[in-house]
Amino acid sequence: MNLNVSSLFFEIALIFMPGFIWMKIHTRYGAKGEATQFDMILNTFIFGVLSYAILYFVYWTRGLSLHILDIDVNNTKILDSKIFEEILYAMIIAVIGGIIFLYMENYKIVTRFVQMIGATKRFGDEDVWDFVFNSSSRSVNYLFFRDFEQRVVYAGYVDLFSESGQLRELVLRGVTVYDFEGEEMYRMPRLYLARERDNIHMEFPEMPREGDEL
């Protein structure tokens, strides 16, 4: 009896694998802030439903039906070879869907659309730091990082940046360091900077080009 229960639990968990895969991609590379356990469970369910919905549409266009929709949960064994195949396809869809969803999140596709139609002026749930450095605008690639304590200015191209948090980190490339009088001090191919988020002053000297918006 215990073996049957364990087998049934494993099979049910396998059904939720597409949602779990999509959720992990979203949480690891797209989500901002710390995800709660409720958020992860909800995302797993939603992304799993999306994976199977897309698979259902693909099958429907080919005149096929999903066997996973005919599962009898009262049986001690709910999965057969055809359903295993469908779960595998749903996992592949979850990986592809997770990457596409990641692209939509990072490039603010939905946000830009609702801004374009005038529905909102908000840029999303993340802070300005994430919004600016995730922008595709070339005008934010080059910046002046002004350090008032050391009285120097770091000028360079943004190579890497940290996620939202109390400590903000930047890696600049092609860096030229100036004093506050504008005299060049030295150059470095790369430079790491870390500051508390309430102690940062950055300037973007490049003007946006036509059609090049944040």
C-alpha positions, 0 to 999 in steps of 0.5 A: 500500500505504501509503495502504491501511495509513493508511486502515485505521489511520484506520478502526480509530481511528474505531471507538475514538472512543466510548471516547476521548470517554467517557475524556476526559470522565472524565479531565477532569471526574471522575478524581482525580490524574494519569492514567497512559498505561496508565489512559487506554488501559484506560479508553478500551477499557472505556468503548468496550466499554460504549458499544457494549454499550449500543448493542447492547442498544438495537438488540436491543430493536428486533430489529436487529443491529450490523454492526460485530460482523461486521467483517473485519479482513483487508479493506483497508477495514473500514467501510461506511456502516452501520458509520459510522452505528453509530459515530456512535450510539456516540459519542452514547451515550459523551457521555451515558454520560460525563455520567451516569458523572460524576454518579455519581462526583461524588455517590458513588452507588456509594460511598453504596450500599456504605456503606448495606449496610455493605460498607465505611466508606471514601468512595473513592480521593479525599481528604477535601477532595474528598469534603467539597466534592463532597458534596450536604450543605448543612451543608458549604456554609458554613464558617469558614476560620481563619487563625492567622498573620493571626489572622482568620476568613473566614466565607462560602459555598463557591463554588469549590474546587480539585482535590486537590493540594499547594495547596488553593484556595477561592473564598468568596462572601458573606464576612465577616471577623472577628478572633480576638476575634469582632469583624467587620472587613469584608465582601467579596462574594467572596474567594480563599484558597490554602493548603498542604494541611497549613496549613488549619483549617476549621469548619462551623457549620451542623448537618446536617439530618435525612437530610442526610448527607455 
